[in-house]
Amino acid sequence: MDQLWLSLVQWLHTIGLHVDASTSRAVAEGAARATQQLDMPGLLALAAALGWASGFRLYAVVFIVGSLGALGWLALPAGLAVLMHPAVLGTSGLMLLVEFFADKIPWLDSAWDALHAFIRVPAGMALAAGVFSADSATMAVVAALLGGSLSATALATKMTTRAAVNTSPEPFSNWGLSFFEDGLVVAVVWLATQHPLLFGLALVLMLALSALLLAVLFKFLRAVLRRMSSLFSGSAKVA
């Protein structure tokens, strides 16, 4: 944020508008207070949000959080500073677009999820651990376990629900569910960074709903697991 303000001051000077030192200092201090480091509840909420949301939209999570940090709107922990790198932002932004459209096509969405089943959970663990990795190895391990568990739960819920929805011949229910997931990921990241305690309550409700959906749609979960097992066993035979 300090760098962003410095660039703005320099630009104002180029067009003939001069900001005195006291004003510049006051604005900089205000910006620093606005983007101060998250406290422990905020860090835990961020770690949980990154893990859970990665199970739904990994690339969107990386791009959104990295962009917030790069713009100075969110003070990222040191372990997540890599998300602000232009190469990471560019790659995650490109993959976000690919995933956005792949997730709107019935059955292709399930294939995409199966392909990313072994990417999203480790990534959710890594992102959650990154919240604490620069300060506490113990908390980083705890966060990794939390993030991995939440990512796996979200992924299982998503794949099971999609398998059930894809049995419908019309694509509109699939589109509606996909757009709902897009908005849900954005809402989760916003709530975790702005209102961590409310996010904690929302997370409990989402986990309860996930458990209910997995119980009700258990037969679709078994179908998904069988499909994934045959997919990877087939790949092993070819290899």
Secondary structure, 3 states (H helix, E strand, C coil): CHHHHHHHHHHHHHCCCCCCHHHHHHHHHHHHHHCCCCCHHHHHHHHHHHHHHHHHHHHHHHHHHHHHHHCCCCCCCHHHHHHHCHHHHHHHHHHHHHHHHHCCCCCHHHHHHHHCHHHHHHHHHHHHHHCCCCCCHHHHHHHHHHHHHHHHHHHHHHHHHHHHHCCCCCCHHHHHHHHHHHHHHHHHHHHHHHCHHHHHHHHHHHHHHHHHHHHHCHHHHHHHHHHHHHHHHHHHHHC
